[in-house]
Amino acid sequence: MSKILIRGARVLGGEAQDVLIDGETIARVGTGLPADGATTVIEAEGRILLPGLVDLHTHLREPGREDSETVLTGTKAAAVGGFTAVHAMANTFPVADTAGVVEQVWRLGRESGYCDVQPVGAVTVGLEGKHLAELGAMNDSAAAVRVFSDDGKCVDDAVIMRRALEYVKAFDGVIAQHAQEPRLTEGAQMNEGIVSAELGLGGWPAVAEESIIARDVLLAAHVGSRVHICHLSTAGSVELVRWAKSKGWNVTAEVTPHHLLLTDELVRSYNPVYKVNPPLRTEADVTALREALADGTIDCVATDHAPHPHEDKDCEWAAAAMGMVGLETALSVVQETMVETGLLDWAGVADRMSFRPARIGRLDGHGRPVSAGEPANLTLVDPAYRGAVDPAGFASRSRNTPYEGRELPGRVTHTFLRGRATVVDGNLA
């Protein structure tokens, strides 16, 4: 097995240290480590060394929508973005609601070799919200599923949601809820507010998200189970999660990079690249989300990487698909919105983008300290880099990024999956 010496990196943004990787493991961390026996020496002065990033919310589209993304292309995009593990959402074709489908996705991830793929199982059969899927069988499968979500749709039936929360207690699972009351969002095209009124587009009210969150944190407390709120997007949602946590209830939440940076004012362009579910909200919501991520009310950043082929976005707004790609730009957006504003330091970024998501997903081997004896799942970042986003160079099969041409800070130079470089000098290995 090869030895790699990373010399002079700022581990979690602290003092410069050397890190020696021996095979799949971090062998030593210290200063002035000798290069004896190292096959590769990386001079990393000024760079930040983080544990490999973990995404709780990725759409890889395979099986069924390989025109948008495949497990291979999606994991390549993940590696370029500094991720060593992603959770693949269940809204594929067929839906990942059986042991067979989740095992297929898991095996495709193992074959890709660019990052670990942990499938997310559907809560209900076919995402139809009527009958519980094979939750136990998916957990017992080779994929060992612990996170279940009908993401893309809300589990809006309170009885079904209660039963799911009760069921997953048996194996310490978690239900990840897409909080959207469907009756309140029929025909909705964007955030309900001043901009939607001026544009004449159907509004998506904050209460459609907040009402489901309120119900589900109460249900989770009632049955003593774990609930995770996907892509939280409003200031009111923040207050509900903060209240639930103050009660000691087992509630966690995520925010996407785009909800930390972009607002509904961008919809004035009618560019469908800004059409997303949940919709871009107001500046006040963005401020509340940033503050909640900083104080830990929101546990983690999750990309909600949602690739779409060109024709699904190159059309009129009403006909366009919802979603944005995000794996390759997530860390840069977090650097701009949280680090450069002073809301988080790099240790905080490691916590919100590696430690906590790995813990929520019960993902062993990821989200571990950068110390001797730990798995060598690592990300090396050049924080001084600034450059315009060029989707033509994406590893993802899709190009529907809201950041095209926008200058963002930071660049992942190296990613290591169990000691093997998946990205070297910013390029796929």
Buried (B, 14 or more C-beta within 10 A) or exposed (E): EEBBBBBBBBBBBBEBBBBBBBEBBBBBBEEEBEEEEBEBEBEBEEBBBBBBBBBBBBBBBBBEBBBBBBBBBBBBBBBBBBBBBBBBBBBBEBBBBBBEBBBBBBBBBEEBBBBBBBBBBBBBBBBEBEEBBBBBBBBEBEBBBBBBBBBBBBBBEEEBBBBBBBBBEEBEBBBBBBBBBEEBBEEBBBBBBEBBEEBEBBBBBBBBBBBBBBBBBBBBBEBEBBBBBBBBBBBBBBBBBBBBBEEEBBBBBBBBBBBBBBBBEBBEEBBBBBBBBBBBBBEEBBEBBBBBBBEBBBBBBBBBBBBBBEEBBEEEBEEBBBBBBBBBBBBBBBBBBBBEEEBBBBBBBBBBBBBBBBBBBBBEBBBBBBEBEBBBBBBBBBBEBEEEBEBEEBBBBBBBBBBBEBEBBBBBBBBBBBBBBBBBEBEBB
